[in-house]
Amino acid sequence: MRIMILEDDTLFAETLEDLLEEAGFATEIANDGESALEKSYEKRFDLLLLDINVPGPNGLEVLERIRAAQNNTPAIFLTSFKDKTHLHLGFEKGADDYLKKPVDPDELLLRIKALLKRSHRWSESIEIHGCRYTPGSKTLVCKEHRHTLSNKLARLLDLFLSHANEIVTRDMIMQHLWEWDEEPSLGAIRVYVNDLKKLIGKEHIENIKGVGYKLIL
């Protein structure tokens, strides 16, 4: 599942990125309102994390334009504003939740998962060449056979789906699958990729020699 982060504080944005990717989400960072709008038009996101006070269109204006484009992606505002005016404006523009900085990491993850469940994106299935994948339960059903994926295999499939028809490099896989205190290896990547190929069909995951892989959808 893919989350867009609109945040002009580079350090905080990277902290959020690390937190979310460790929890199994793919992320993209936008440092200003214009780039956030461009990303929202070009790609499908499962959730938006938006700061309000950013360069260009502010977070409130960004969400207003996204909603005007009939995009109902769940959105959470993360902001240092503490007055009720901004709280009310956030919900008026279409926010689903609102957290004040500094943000507690555990609370943020709980709210994200609760919001995804309410929006059905956590439990909805994705079709992959005749198989049905449910991210929330990490289950893949192929030809009436139900497979519960390991955490790393589910993370790999989530990463491929977030970058479908795009090259996913081996470095991207290492960063997404392994925790900071784990030792990644190219051999393990090959094992996980081959396991996915056995489930969904080897012809659907292309080897890009010396670079990585591409999921063909």
N, C-alpha and C positions, 0 to 999 in steps of 0.2 A: 504494500500500500504506500502511496506517495503523498508526502506532505510538503506544501510550500511554506517557507518562512519568510515573511517580510520584516526585516530588521536592519537598521542602518548601523547599529553597534556591532562591528565585526566580531569582537571577542564573544559577545553574548550570542550572536547568531551561530558561531562555531560551537559554542557550548550546547546550544539546543540541538544542533546537527548531530553532535556526538551522542547526546542522550537518546535521541529518537532512533538513530541508526543502531545503537546497542539494543534498543527495544524491538528491532526488526523492521523499522520503517525506512523507506527510501525518502530522501529529502532533496529539495532544491532551495537555494537562498536567493532572495531578491533584496538588494540594498536600497532600492528606491521605488516609488510608486509606479513609475512608467514600466520598469522591468517586471514588476509584479503583474501588471496588466498584460504585458506581452506573454508572459509565461502562462497566465490563466487562459489566454485565447489559443495558445499553441498546444497545450498539453492538458490531460485529464488528471486532476488531483483528487484525493479522497478527503483531504482536510486542509484548511488554511489557518496558519498562525500569523496574526497581523499586529504589528506595532502601529500606533496611531501617528506619532510624531516622526515622520520620515520625509526625506526630500521628494520633491515633485508632488503629485497628488498624495495627500496624506492617507493613512489607513482607512479612515472613514469614507473618503471619496473613492478609494480603490474598491472597497466592498460595495458601495452604491453602484458603481459602474458594472461590477461583476454580476450583481443581482439584476441590473437592467438588461443584461445580456442573457437573461433566463438561466443563469448558472446558480444552482442551489447547493453547491458544495458547502458542507458544514464549515463554520468559521469561528475561531476563538480570538478575541483581542487580548494581547499581552501589553500592558501599558503602565507607565509610572503615574499617569493622571489618577488622582484620587477623588475628584469631585463627581457628584452625581450627574452633572450635566453631560460629561463625556460618557458616563455609563448609559444614560438614556439614549444619547445619540448613537452609540454603538449598536444597541438593540433596534433602534429605529431604522438603521441602515441595513439590518439583516443579520447581525451577529447571533450566534447560537449560545455563546458563553463568553465570559469576561474574567480575566485574572489580572490582579495587580502585581507589579514587580516590587520586590524580588519574588521570583516564582519558585515555589517548592517543587522540585523535580518529580517526586512521587505523586503529588496532587495533580500536576499537569498530565502525567501519563494516565492516571485514573480518569480524569475528565475527557481526555482524548478517546480512550477506549469506550467510555460510556456514551459519548456523542456518536461515535462510529456505530455502536450497537443500535442506538435510537434511529440513526439514519439508514440502518440495514446494510451499510457498506461492509461492516465487519462480518456479517453472516451471509451476504449474497455470494452466489457462486459465479465463477468465471469459466467460460468454455475455452478449452485448449485442445483443439484437434480431436474432438469426440470425448474428451475427458472433462469433468467438472471439478474445479478447485475452489475450496472454501477457505479463505485466509484465516478467519477467526479460529477455526477448529483444526487448521493445518491438514485437512483431509482432501485427498484426490481420488475421485471415482472414475475408473476406466473400465469399460466393458463389464459393468456391474461388479467389479472388484474394488473394494474400498481400501485405500492405503492411508495410514496416518503417518505423515512425514515427520522426520526428526527436525529439531529446531534449525539446524544448519541447512538441511535440504529445503525446508520451507523458506528460509531466508534467501536461499539461492533462487528459488522459483519466484519469490516476490521481486527480487532484483531484476530477473529476466523480464518479468511482466511489466515492471516499471519502465523498462527500456526495450520494449518489444520492437523488433525489426531494427534495432540499433546494436552497435558493437559494445559488449560489456567486457572490459579489459580484466586481465587477471589481477591487476592491482585493485580494481574496484571490488572484485570478489573477495580478496583478502581483507580489505577494509570493512566489508559488509558482514562477513561471516564470523570473523574471529574477534574475541575480546582483546583488550590491550595486554592482558597477562597470558595470552595463549600464543603458541608458535604456529603460524600458518605454513603451509607447504604446497608446492605445485602438485605433488602427488595426490594430496587430499582433494584438491580442486578437481583433478581428473576423475577421481572416484565419485565425487558428488555429481559431477556433470554426467558421467556414465550412468549413474543411478537414475537421474532424471530422464535420460535418453531411453532407458529400458521401460520407463513408465509411459511417456508420451510419444515415443517414437524417435529414433536417432536422426531421422531425416528432418526433424523440426528444430534441431539445435545444430547450427552450423559452426564448425571449427574455423576460427580465423587464425591462420598459422602465425605463431610468434606473438600474437596480440591477446586473443581471448575467444569469445563465443558470441553468437547471435541467435536469439529465439525468433523463429520465423512464424508469424501469425497471419 
